[in-house]
């Protein structure tokens, strides 16, 4: 009974368990795409892969409900590949190892993939359950949502024929989302000629790890530490006080995950090694004090490594580090009319510095187009002063809230009837595919909801078991009560 496929409702959990057996990190979706097509064929469900690498499924209405509006259930098939430093998990080949911890399902040392595997599992459950009452249904399971929203960016206007979009990518049961932030990738880079390291110096690797990380939309407001920012502060002091020189620096690996780890190799004179170790210990204590109550496990380590042949030129090192120190990270502004919701933020997501090239990737988000332009220009100006080239990519607009949504109003009513409590109609700072789907299908009525997940995009990701049962019961009743066509 300790396997998640035995949890209730089994029709949902068995499908989620099956998904955990199939590797599906963003950018490597061939296996899960084939899995979904094979699964649909085995269950007699119409399914195909479109030009955007999305999987589309269709199911006819149950007898007598053909005149209902057509509902499109939507989730994304990819997952964020994050793991602990100790984990040897290979996301491209290994299944996710799940376990039950009280009321939660978790993974051993990795992200769980309930974002958005639980949404995909719910779609599969609806498609195979012949006991449900519903109107005509479509399903859209999208590709590479977590990296660039590739699937919805390549969604054709004639792929879907539905009237209502039910997005299953929200992470709090009882919350119905009707608006979300837009985003843009900001990449700053510079190439240069490496210089030789001083053969009289020694090299050390300094690592910052143990941070909570998190979803750069949902959890950017919680004041969690950014490993790249902490490393920048350490390097700034090490260069100034210990004549350190930067050979390499690598931190973070996903644009939409607050970086949990960062490591740099620096060279220092032999006589400065002990002082540098003291600086590591000083920074460890300082960061722990600064983030007390938010981060409980900040760890900094230093170890001797082989002296690299080359390192970053000193002027480039100083300019790049200055830019990273100065660039904005975290919340810039809350929505003035909804002051508890973040409007604009940035996440210093990835730093990759080699002796020949430096590259920094930041994900900026905003629910305001003008503020998106502002924060993008702010970041561009910062890195331009360091002589770095700045490029923008993958921009997607905000999903502007529709508080007059007919389906949302009906969902609020059903939720109150079923559970005796009020649902929360909400906008979120995370980026949802609804914004892009709404551009392709402007007449669709869109809403996002789902079971309760916590700490997505981190190895602490977990799914609340009781909320899945509640979500499934609600979804079945909602499909039964989808309104008739006008």
C-alpha positions in Angstrom: 0.0 0.0 0.0 3.0 2.3 0.2 3.1 2.7 -3.6 1.5 5.9 -4.9 -0.5 4.0 -7.5 -2.6 2.5 -4.7 -3.6 6.0 -3.4 -7.2 7.2 -3.9 -8.5 8.1 -6.4 -6.6 5.3 -8.0 -7.6 6.3 -11.6 -5.5 9.5 -11.1 -2.6 8.1 -9.1 -2.0 5.1 -11.3 -1.6 7.4 -14.3 0.7 9.7 -12.3 2.7 6.7 -11.2 3.0 5.6 -14.9 4.3 9.1 -15.8 7.0 9.0 -13.1 8.4 5.9 -14.9 8.9 7.9 -18.1 11.8 10.4 -18.3 10.4 13.8 -19.3 12.8 16.7 -18.5 12.2 19.8 -20.6 14.0 19.4 -23.9 13.8 15.6 -23.9 10.2 14.7 -24.5 10.4 12.0 -27.1 9.8 9.2 -24.6 6.8 10.8 -22.9 5.2 11.8 -26.2 5.4 8.2 -27.4 4.1 7.0 -24.1 1.0 9.2 -24.3 0.3 8.2 -27.9 0.7 4.5 -27.0 -1.5 4.9 -24.0 -4.2 6.6 -26.0 -4.1 3.9 -28.6 -4.4 1.2 -26.0 -7.5 2.9 -24.5 -9.2 3.5 -27.9 -8.8 7.3 -27.5 -8.2 9.6 -30.5 -4.8 11.2 -30.2 -2.1 12.8 -32.4 1.0 14.9 -32.1 0.7 18.4 -33.7 3.4 20.5 -35.3 4.2 22.1 -32.0 5.1 18.7 -30.4 1.9 18.8 -28.4 -0.2 15.8 -27.8 -3.9 16.3 -28.6 -6.7 13.9 -27.5 -10.4 13.9 -28.2 -13.4 12.2 -26.5 -17.0 12.4 -27.7 -19.8 13.5 -25.3 -21.7 11.0 -23.3 -25.1 10.3 -24.8 -27.5 13.2 -24.3 -24.8 15.8 -23.6 -23.8 16.5 -27.2 -25.1 20.1 -26.9 -22.8 21.1 -24.2 -19.9 23.5 -24.8 -16.7 21.8 -25.6 -14.1 21.8 -22.8 -10.4 21.6 -23.5 -8.4 20.2 -20.6 -4.8 21.4 -20.7 -1.5 20.6 -18.9 2.2 20.4 -19.9 4.1 17.1 -20.2 7.6 18.3 -19.3 9.1 18.7 -15.8 11.8 20.8 -14.2 14.9 18.6 -13.7 16.3 19.7 -10.3 18.1 17.4 -7.8 20.2 17.5 -4.6 24.0 17.6 -4.7 24.1 14.1 -3.5 21.6 12.7 -6.1 23.0 10.6 -9.0 19.7 10.7 -10.8 19.8 11.0 -14.6 16.6 12.8 -15.7 17.0 11.6 -19.3 17.0 7.9 -18.4 15.9 7.2 -14.8 12.4 7.0 -13.4 11.4 9.3 -10.5 11.6 7.5 -7.2 8.5 8.5 -5.2 7.5 7.9 -1.6 4.7 8.8 0.7 5.4 11.1 3.7 2.2 11.5 5.7 -0.3 13.5 3.6 2.3 14.2 0.9 3.9 12.5 -2.1 7.6 13.4 -2.6 10.6 12.2 -4.6 13.9 11.0 -3.4 16.4 13.7 -4.1 14.7 15.2 -7.1 11.8 17.2 -8.3 8.6 15.1 -8.3 7.2 16.2 -11.6 3.7 16.8 -10.2 4.1 20.1 -11.9 2.5 19.3 -14.3 2.3 15.6 -14.2 -0.7 15.7 -11.9 -2.5 17.7 -14.6 -1.6 15.2 -17.3 -2.7 12.3 -15.0 -6.1 14.0 -14.5 -6.5 14.3 -18.2 -5.7 10.6 -18.7 -8.1 9.7 -16.0 -11.0 11.7 -17.6 -10.2 10.2 -21.0 -10.3 6.6 -19.8 -13.1 6.8 -17.3 -16.3 5.6 -19.0 -18.5 6.3 -15.9 -18.2 10.1 -16.2 -20.9 12.3 -17.6 -19.6 15.1 -19.9 -20.0 17.0 -23.1 -17.5 16.8 -25.9 -13.9 17.0 -24.7 -10.5 17.8 -26.1 -7.1 17.6 -24.3 -4.0 19.6 -25.0 -0.8 18.3 -23.4 1.9 20.8 -24.3 5.6 20.5 -24.9 8.5 22.4 -23.1 6.3 24.8 -21.0 9.1 25.1 -18.4 11.8 26.3 -20.7 10.3 28.3 -23.6 6.6 27.4 -23.9 7.5 25.9 -27.2 4.2 23.9 -27.6 1.8 26.8 -27.2 4.1 29.1 -29.2 3.6 26.7 -32.1 -0.1 26.0 -31.6 -2.1 26.3 -34.8 -5.5 28.2 -34.8 -7.2 25.1 -36.2 -5.9 22.5 -33.8 -8.5 23.0 -31.1 -12.3 23.5 -31.4 -13.2 24.0 -27.8 -15.2 26.8 -26.1 -13.7 26.5 -22.6 -10.1 25.9 -21.5 -9.5 24.2 -18.2 -5.8 24.6 -17.4 -4.6 22.2 -14.7 -1.3 24.0 -13.9 -2.3 25.9 -10.7 -0.9 24.7 -7.4 -3.5 25.5 -4.7 -6.7 23.6 -4.4 -9.6 26.0 -4.0 -7.9 28.7 -6.0 -9.2 29.6 -9.5 -6.7 31.6 -11.5 -7.9 34.0 -14.2 -4.7 36.0 -14.9 -1.0 35.5 -14.8 2.3 37.4 -15.5 4.2 37.5 -18.8 7.9 36.9 -19.1 11.1 37.4 -21.1 14.5 35.8 -21.1 17.3 38.3 -20.7 20.7 36.9 -21.8 23.9 38.9 -21.3 27.2 37.5 -22.8 30.7 38.5 -23.6 33.6 36.6 -25.2 37.3 37.4 -24.6 40.7 35.9 -24.7 41.8 33.9 -21.7 45.0 34.7 -19.8 47.4 32.4 -18.2 47.1 31.6 -14.5 50.1 32.5 -12.3 51.9 29.1 -11.8 52.8 30.3 -8.3 49.2 30.5 -7.3 46.9 27.7 -6.1 43.3 27.0 -7.1 40.3 26.3 -4.9 36.7 25.5 -5.7 34.2 27.4 -3.6 30.6 26.1 -3.5 27.4 27.6 -2.2 24.6 25.0 -1.7 21.8 23.9 0.5 19.5 26.7 -0.4 15.7 26.2 -0.8 15.5 27.5 -4.3 12.0 27.5 -5.6 9.6 28.6 -8.4 10.7 32.0 -9.6 7.1 33.1 -10.1 5.3 31.6 -7.2 8.0 31.9 -4.6 10.0 35.0 -5.7 8.3 37.0 -3.0 9.4 34.8 -0.1 12.8 36.4 0.3 14.8 33.2 -0.4 18.5 33.4 -1.1 19.8 33.3 -4.7 23.0 31.2 -4.8 24.4 33.2 -7.7 24.0 36.5 -5.7 25.6 34.9 -2.6 28.5 33.7 -4.7 28.9 37.2 -6.3 29.2 38.7 -2.8 31.8 36.2 -1.8 33.8 36.7 -5.0 33.7 40.5 -4.6 35.3 40.2 -1.2 37.8 37.5 -2.2 39.0 39.6 -5.1 39.3 42.8 -3.1 40.8 41.2 0.1 42.7 38.1 -1.1 43.9 38.8 -4.6 41.6 36.1 -5.9 41.3 35.6 -9.7 38.3 34.0 -11.3 38.9 30.9 -13.5 35.3 29.7 -13.8 31.8 30.1 -12.3 28.7 28.0 -12.8 25.4 28.5 -10.9 21.8 27.6 -11.6 20.4 25.5 -14.4 16.8 26.6 -15.1 15.5 30.0 -16.0 12.4 29.7 -13.8 14.0 28.2 -10.8 15.6 30.3 -8.0 19.2 28.9 -8.1 20.0 26.6 -5.2 23.7 26.0 -5.9 26.6 27.9 -7.3 30.3 27.1 -7.6 33.4 29.0 -8.7 37.0 28.1 -9.2 39.4 30.9 -8.2 43.2 31.2 -8.0 45.0 32.9 -5.0 48.5 33.3 -3.8 49.6 30.4 -1.5 49.8 32.8 1.4 46.2 33.8 1.1 44.6 30.3 1.2 44.0 30.3 4.9 42.5 33.8 4.8 40.3 32.7 2.0 39.1 29.8 4.1 38.3 32.3 6.8 36.3 34.4 4.4 34.3 31.3 3.4 33.5 30.7 7.1 32.7 34.4 7.6 30.3 34.5 4.7 28.6 31.2 5.8 27.9 32.8 9.2 26.8 36.1 7.6 24.5 34.6 5.1 23.0 32.3 7.7 22.2 35.3 9.9 20.8 37.4 7.1 18.4 34.6 6.0 17.6 33.3 9.4 14.0 32.0 9.4 14.0 31.7 5.6 17.0 29.5 4.8 18.1 26.9 7.4 20.8 25.1 5.6 23.1 27.5 3.7 26.4 25.6 3.2 29.7 27.1 1.8 32.7 24.8 1.2 36.2 25.3 -0.1 38.5 22.6 -1.5 41.8 22.6 -3.3 41.7 21.7 -7.0 44.3 21.5 -9.8 45.5 24.8 -11.0 43.8 25.7 -14.3 46.0 26.7 -17.2 44.0 29.9 -17.9 41.6 32.3 -16.2 39.4 35.3 -16.9 41.2 38.5 -17.8 41.2 40.8 -14.7 39.3 43.7 -16.3 36.6 41.4 -17.7 36.4 39.6 -14.3 35.8 42.9 -12.5 33.2 44.2 -15.0 31.2 41.0 -15.2 31.2 40.6 -11.4 30.2 44.3 -11.0 27.2 43.8 -13.3 26.1 40.6 -11.5 26.4 42.4 -8.2 24.4 45.3 -9.4 21.7 43.6 -11.5 18.2 43.4 -10.0 17.1 40.1 -8.5 13.8 39.5 -6.8 10.6 41.5 -6.5 10.6 44.9 -8.2 7.0 45.9 -7.6 3.6 44.6 -6.4 0.4 45.3 -8.3 -0.8 48.6 -7.0 -4.5 47.6 -7.1 -3.8 44.1 -5.7 -0.9 44.8 -3.3 -0.4 41.2 -2.2 0.4 40.0 -5.7 3.8 40.5 -7.3 3.6 42.5 -10.5 7.3 42.7 -11.7 10.3 40.6 -10.7 13.6 39.1 -12.0 15.4 35.9 -11.3 19.2 35.8 -11.7 18.8 32.2 -12.9 22.0 31.0 -14.6 25.6 32.2 -14.5 28.2 30.4 -16.6 31.7 31.9 -16.8 34.7 30.2 -18.4 38.2 31.5 -19.2 36.9 32.5 -22.7 33.2 33.5 -22.2 30.7 34.7 -19.7 27.0 34.3 -20.0 24.2 35.3 -17.6 20.5 34.4 -18.0 17.8 36.2 -16.2 14.0 35.6 -16.4 12.1 38.8 -15.9 8.3 38.6 -15.3 5.5 41.2 -15.2 1.8 41.5 -15.6 2.3 45.0 -17.0 3.8 45.3 -20.5 5.3 48.7 -19.8 6.9 47.4 -16.6 8.2 44.4 -18.5 9.9 46.9 -20.9 11.2 48.8 -17.9 12.8 45.9 -16.1 14.2 44.6 -19.4 15.8 47.9 -20.1 17.1 48.2 -16.6 18.9 44.8 -16.9 20.1 45.6 -20.4 21.6 48.9 -19.1 23.3 47.2 -16.2 25.1 44.6 -18.4 25.8 47.0 -21.2 27.9 49.0 -18.8 30.0 45.9 -18.4 30.5 45.7 -22.1 28.2 42.7 -22.5 25.9 42.0 -25.3 22.2 41.7 -24.2 19.6 39.7 -26.1 15.9 39.2 -25.3 14.1 35.9 -26.2 11.0 33.9 -25.5 8.8 36.8 -24.6 5.2 36.0 -23.8 2.5 38.4 -22.7 0.5 38.5 -19.5 -2.8 36.8 -19.3 -5.1 39.7 -18.5 -7.7 38.7 -15.9 -11.3 38.2 -16.9 -13.3 38.6 -13.7 -16.5 38.1 -15.8 -15.6 34.6 -16.8 -18.7 32.5 -17.1 -17.0 29.2 -16.4 -15.2 30.6 -13.4 -18.4 31.9 -11.9 -19.9 28.5 -12.3 -16.9 26.8 -10.7 -17.1 29.1 -7.7 -20.8 28.1 -7.3 -20.0 24.4 -7.6 -17.1 24.6 -5.2 -19.3 26.2 -2.5 -22.0 23.6 -3.0 -19.6 20.7 -2.8 -17.3 21.8 0.0 -19.2 24.5 1.9 -16.4 27.0 1.5 -15.6 29.9 -0.8 -13.1 29.5 -3.6 -10.5 32.2 -4.2 -10.5 33.8 -7.7 -7.0 34.9 -8.1 -4.2 36.3 -10.4 -0.7 34.9 -10.0 2.8 36.0 -10.8 3.7 32.7 -12.4 3.6 32.4 -16.2 0.8 30.2 -17.5 0.2 29.0 -21.0 -3.3 30.5 -20.9 -1.8 33.8 -22.0 -0.6 32.4 -25.3 -3.5 30.0 -25.8 -5.8 33.0 -25.4 -4.0 34.9 -28.2 -4.6 32.0 -30.6 -8.2 31.4 -29.4 -9.4 34.8 -28.2 -13.0 33.7 -27.8 -12.1 30.9 -25.3 -13.2 31.2 -21.7 -10.0 30.3 -19.7 -9.4 29.3 -16.1 -6.6 27.5 -14.2 -6.9 25.3 -11.2 -5.4 22.1 -9.7 -4.5 20.1 -6.6 -2.2 21.5 -4.0 1.6 21.3 -4.8 4.4 22.9 -2.8 8.0 23.9 -3.7 7.8 23.1 -7.4 11.1 23.4 -9.3 13.0 22.1 -6.3 13.8 18.7 -4.8 11.4 19.6 -2.0 8.5 19.5 -4.5 5.5 17.6 -3.0 1.9 16.9 -3.8 -0.9 17.0 -1.2 -2.7 13.6 -1.3 -6.1 14.7 0.1 -6.2 17.6 -2.3 -6.0 15.2 -5.3 -9.1 13.4 -4.2 -10.9 16.8 -3.8 -9.7 18.0 -7.2 -10.9 14.8 -8.9 -14.3 15.0 -7.3 -14.6 18.6 -8.3 -13.4 18.1 -11.8 -16.0 15.3 -12.4 -18.8 17.5 -11.2 -17.6 20.4 -13.2 -17.5 18.4 -16.4 -21.0 17.1 -15.7 -22.2 20.7 -15.4 -20.5 22.4 -18.3 -23.1 24.7 -19.7 -25.0 24.2 -22.9 -24.2 26.0 -26.1 -26.1 29.2 -26.6 
